[in-house]
Amino acid sequence: MKLREIVVEDAIIPNIESNDRDGVINSLIDAFVAAGSIEPSLRDEFVKAVIKRENRGSTGFGHGVAVPHVKHKAIEKMAVAIGVSHKGIDFNSLDRQPVHSVFLLLSPEDRPEDHLDAMEAIFGHLSQETFRRFLQQAHTTEDILTLLDEADAQTSAP
C-alpha cells in the first residue's frame, strides 16, 4: 500500500498550531471534516474515539512521531491526515520527547487487514530518519506530497 493512496491531500496541516495532543487530534479531525472525509455530525464522535484510544496507550512511538488511529463503522476507505509541528507537541510519547509529525489514520471497522497494511506503510516511512527529518523541514502541503511521492517510489523500486 502506498501512502499517497490513503493520505487525504486536504487534510494535511504543514504548520499545525496546537501544542498538545488533544488540540492536535481536534485539528486533524477538523481537517478531515473540511476535506469531506468525515461527516460534520460525526466530528465529536471521532475526536472522542481517537482520544479514548490514546488514553489506553500513547501512539507517540518515539523519534518525534505519533500515529493515532481508530477503526470506525462510518469510514468506508482508509484515510490519513498529517500534521507537522515545527515546535513540537507533548504527545506523552514513549521516549518522552516532543512529537513533530502526526499521522492520524482512520480505518473501516470491518477491514482489519487494510488497517494493518496502512500502519505498515506509515511505519515503513516513519522508521527512516531521512524521511522524518525532511518531513519536519516541510513547510507546505506540496513539500509533504513531494516527500510522500518520493518515499513511495523508493519502496516500489526493485
TORKOL-4160 file (C-alpha; in steps of 0.2 Angstrom, whole numbers, padded with zeros to 4 digits, m for minus):
158
<pt num="1" X="0000" Y="0000" Z="0000"/>
<pt num="2" X="0006" Y="0017" Z="m0005"/>
<pt num="3" X="0005" Y="0032" Z="0007"/>
<pt num="4" X="m0001" Y="0043" Z="m0007"/>
<pt num="5" X="m0016" Y="0032" Z="m0010"/>
<pt num="6" X="m0023" Y="0035" Z="0008"/>
<pt num="7" X="m0017" Y="0052" Z="0013"/>
<pt num="8" X="m0031" Y="0065" Z="0011"/>
<pt num="9" X="m0022" Y="0080" Z="0002"/>
<pt num="10" X="m0034" Y="0092" Z="0010"/>
<pt num="11" X="m0031" Y="0085" Z="0027"/>
<pt num="12" X="m0013" Y="0090" Z="0028"/>
<pt num="13" X="m0008" Y="0103" Z="0040"/>
<pt num="14" X="0011" Y="0108" Z="0037"/>
<pt num="15" X="0012" Y="0120" Z="0052"/>
<pt num="16" X="0000" Y="0114" Z="0065"/>
<pt num="17" X="m0003" Y="0127" Z="0078"/>
<pt num="18" X="m0009" Y="0116" Z="0093"/>
<pt num="19" X="0005" Y="0111" Z="0105"/>
<pt num="20" X="m0004" Y="0097" Z="0115"/>
<pt num="21" X="m0011" Y="0080" Z="0110"/>
<pt num="22" X="m0029" Y="0084" Z="0111"/>
<pt num="23" X="m0028" Y="0100" Z="0102"/>
<pt num="24" X="m0018" Y="0091" Z="0088"/>
<pt num="25" X="m0031" Y="0077" Z="0087"/>
<pt num="26" X="m0045" Y="0090" Z="0086"/>
<pt num="27" X="m0036" Y="0100" Z="0072"/>
<pt num="28" X="m0033" Y="0084" Z="0062"/>
<pt num="29" X="m0051" Y="0078" Z="0064"/>
<pt num="30" X="m0057" Y="0096" Z="0058"/>
<pt num="31" X="m0046" Y="0094" Z="0043"/>
<pt num="32" X="m0054" Y="0078" Z="0039"/>
<pt num="33" X="m0071" Y="0086" Z="0041"/>
<pt num="34" X="m0066" Y="0101" Z="0030"/>
<pt num="35" X="m0059" Y="0088" Z="0017"/>
<pt num="36" X="m0076" Y="0079" Z="0016"/>
<pt num="37" X="m0069" Y="0063" Z="0024"/>
<pt num="38" X="m0079" Y="0064" Z="0039"/>
<pt num="39" X="m0097" Y="0070" Z="0041"/>
<pt num="40" X="m0098" Y="0085" Z="0051"/>
<pt num="41" X="m0111" Y="0077" Z="0063"/>
<pt num="42" X="m0098" Y="0064" Z="0067"/>
<pt num="43" X="m0084" Y="0076" Z="0071"/>
<pt num="44" X="m0086" Y="0075" Z="0090"/>
<pt num="45" X="m0088" Y="0056" Z="0090"/>
<pt num="46" X="m0071" Y="0054" Z="0080"/>
<pt num="47" X="m0062" Y="0066" Z="0092"/>
<pt num="48" X="m0068" Y="0056" Z="0107"/>
<pt num="49" X="m0064" Y="0039" Z="0099"/>
<pt num="50" X="m0046" Y="0044" Z="0095"/>
<pt num="51" X="m0043" Y="0052" Z="0112"/>
<pt num="52" X="m0050" Y="0036" Z="0120"/>
<pt num="53" X="m0038" Y="0026" Z="0110"/>
<pt num="54" X="m0024" Y="0037" Z="0116"/>
<pt num="55" X="m0029" Y="0036" Z="0134"/>
<pt num="56" X="m0027" Y="0017" Z="0133"/>
<pt num="57" X="m0009" Y="0019" Z="0127"/>
<pt num="58" X="0000" Y="0033" Z="0118"/>
<pt num="59" X="0003" Y="0031" Z="0100"/>
<pt num="60" X="0018" Y="0043" Z="0102"/>
<pt num="61" X="0031" Y="0030" Z="0097"/>
<pt num="62" X="0047" Y="0040" Z="0098"/>
<pt num="63" X="0058" Y="0048" Z="0086"/>
<pt num="64" X="0046" Y="0063" Z="0085"/>
<pt num="65" X="0032" Y="0054" Z="0078"/>
<pt num="66" X="0014" Y="0049" Z="0083"/>
<pt num="67" X="0002" Y="0038" Z="0074"/>
<pt num="68" X="m0015" Y="0040" Z="0082"/>
<pt num="69" X="m0028" Y="0028" Z="0074"/>
<pt num="70" X="m0046" Y="0022" Z="0075"/>
<pt num="71" X="m0057" Y="0010" Z="0066"/>
<pt num="72" X="m0075" Y="0016" Z="0064"/>
<pt num="73" X="m0090" Y="0010" Z="0055"/>
<pt num="74" X="m0093" Y="0026" Z="0046"/>
<pt num="75" X="m0077" Y="0025" Z="0037"/>
<pt num="76" X="m0078" Y="0017" Z="0020"/>
<pt num="77" X="m0060" Y="0019" Z="0014"/>
<pt num="78" X="m0043" Y="0021" Z="0023"/>
<pt num="79" X="m0039" Y="0040" Z="0026"/>
<pt num="80" X="m0024" Y="0048" Z="0034"/>
<pt num="81" X="m0022" Y="0066" Z="0039"/>
<pt num="82" X="m0004" Y="0073" Z="0043"/>
<pt num="83" X="0001" Y="0087" Z="0055"/>
<pt num="84" X="0018" Y="0094" Z="0056"/>
<pt num="85" X="0024" Y="0104" Z="0071"/>
<pt num="86" X="0040" Y="0113" Z="0070"/>
<pt num="87" X="0040" Y="0117" Z="0088"/>
<pt num="88" X="0035" Y="0100" Z="0095"/>
<pt num="89" X="0020" Y="0093" Z="0103"/>
<pt num="90" X="0018" Y="0084" Z="0120"/>
<pt num="91" X="0010" Y="0068" Z="0115"/>
<pt num="92" X="0015" Y="0058" Z="0130"/>
<pt num="93" X="0027" Y="0049" Z="0119"/>
<pt num="94" X="0036" Y="0033" Z="0124"/>
<pt num="95" X="0053" Y="0041" Z="0123"/>
<pt num="96" X="0046" Y="0057" Z="0132"/>
<pt num="97" X="0052" Y="0068" Z="0118"/>
<pt num="98" X="0041" Y="0080" Z="0108"/>
<pt num="99" X="0032" Y="0074" Z="0093"/>
<pt num="100" X="0034" Y="0084" Z="0077"/>
<pt num="101" X="0025" Y="0073" Z="0064"/>
<pt num="102" X="0007" Y="0066" Z="0067"/>
<pt num="103" X="m0001" Y="0054" Z="0055"/>
<pt num="104" X="m0019" Y="0051" Z="0060"/>
<pt num="105" X="m0026" Y="0035" Z="0052"/>
<pt num="106" X="m0045" Y="0032" Z="0051"/>
<pt num="107" X="m0049" Y="0014" Z="0045"/>
<pt num="108" X="m0065" Y="0005" Z="0041"/>
<pt num="109" X="m0071" Y="m0006" Z="0056"/>
<pt num="110" X="m0073" Y="m0022" Z="0045"/>
<pt num="111" X="m0056" Y="m0022" Z="0036"/>
<pt num="112" X="m0043" Y="m0025" Z="0049"/>
<pt num="113" X="m0031" Y="m0032" Z="0036"/>
<pt num="114" X="m0031" Y="m0015" Z="0027"/>
<pt num="115" X="m0028" Y="m0006" Z="0044"/>
<pt num="116" X="m0013" Y="m0017" Z="0046"/>
<pt num="117" X="m0007" Y="m0013" Z="0028"/>
<pt num="118" X="m0009" Y="0006" Z="0031"/>
<pt num="119" X="0000" Y="0005" Z="0048"/>
<pt num="120" X="0015" Y="m0004" Z="0039"/>
<pt num="121" X="0015" Y="0009" Z="0025"/>
<pt num="122" X="0016" Y="0023" Z="0038"/>
<pt num="123" X="0029" Y="0015" Z="0049"/>
<pt num="124" X="0039" Y="0010" Z="0034"/>
<pt num="125" X="0042" Y="0028" Z="0030"/>
<pt num="126" X="0042" Y="0035" Z="0048"/>
<pt num="127" X="0055" Y="0022" Z="0053"/>
<pt num="128" X="0068" Y="0031" Z="0041"/>
<pt num="129" X="0077" Y="0045" Z="0049"/>
<pt num="130" X="0079" Y="0054" Z="0032"/>
<pt num="131" X="0060" Y="0054" Z="0029"/>
<pt num="132" X="0057" Y="0060" Z="0047"/>
<pt num="133" X="0070" Y="0074" Z="0045"/>
<pt num="134" X="0063" Y="0080" Z="0028"/>
<pt num="135" X="0045" Y="0079" Z="0034"/>
<pt num="136" X="0050" Y="0090" Z="0049"/>
<pt num="137" X="0058" Y="0103" Z="0037"/>
<pt num="138" X="0042" Y="0103" Z="0026"/>
<pt num="139" X="0033" Y="0120" Z="0026"/>
<pt num="140" X="0019" Y="0117" Z="0013"/>
<pt num="141" X="0007" Y="0104" Z="0008"/>
<pt num="142" X="0016" Y="0102" Z="m0008"/>
<pt num="143" X="0033" Y="0099" Z="0001"/>
<pt num="144" X="0024" Y="0085" Z="0010"/>
<pt num="145" X="0016" Y="0077" Z="m0005"/>
<pt num="146" X="0033" Y="0078" Z="m0015"/>
<pt num="147" X="0041" Y="0069" Z="0000"/>
<pt num="148" X="0027" Y="0056" Z="0000"/>
<pt num="149" X="0029" Y="0053" Z="m0018"/>
<pt num="150" X="0047" Y="0051" Z="m0017"/>
<pt num="151" X="0046" Y="0039" Z="m0002"/>
<pt num="152" X="0033" Y="0028" Z="m0011"/>
<pt num="153" X="0043" Y="0027" Z="m0027"/>
<pt num="154" X="0058" Y="0021" Z="m0017"/>
<pt num="155" X="0048" Y="0007" Z="m0008"/>
<pt num="156" X="0042" Y="0001" Z="m0025"/>
<pt num="157" X="0060" Y="0001" Z="m0033"/>
<pt num="158" X="0067" Y="m0016" Z="m0036"/>
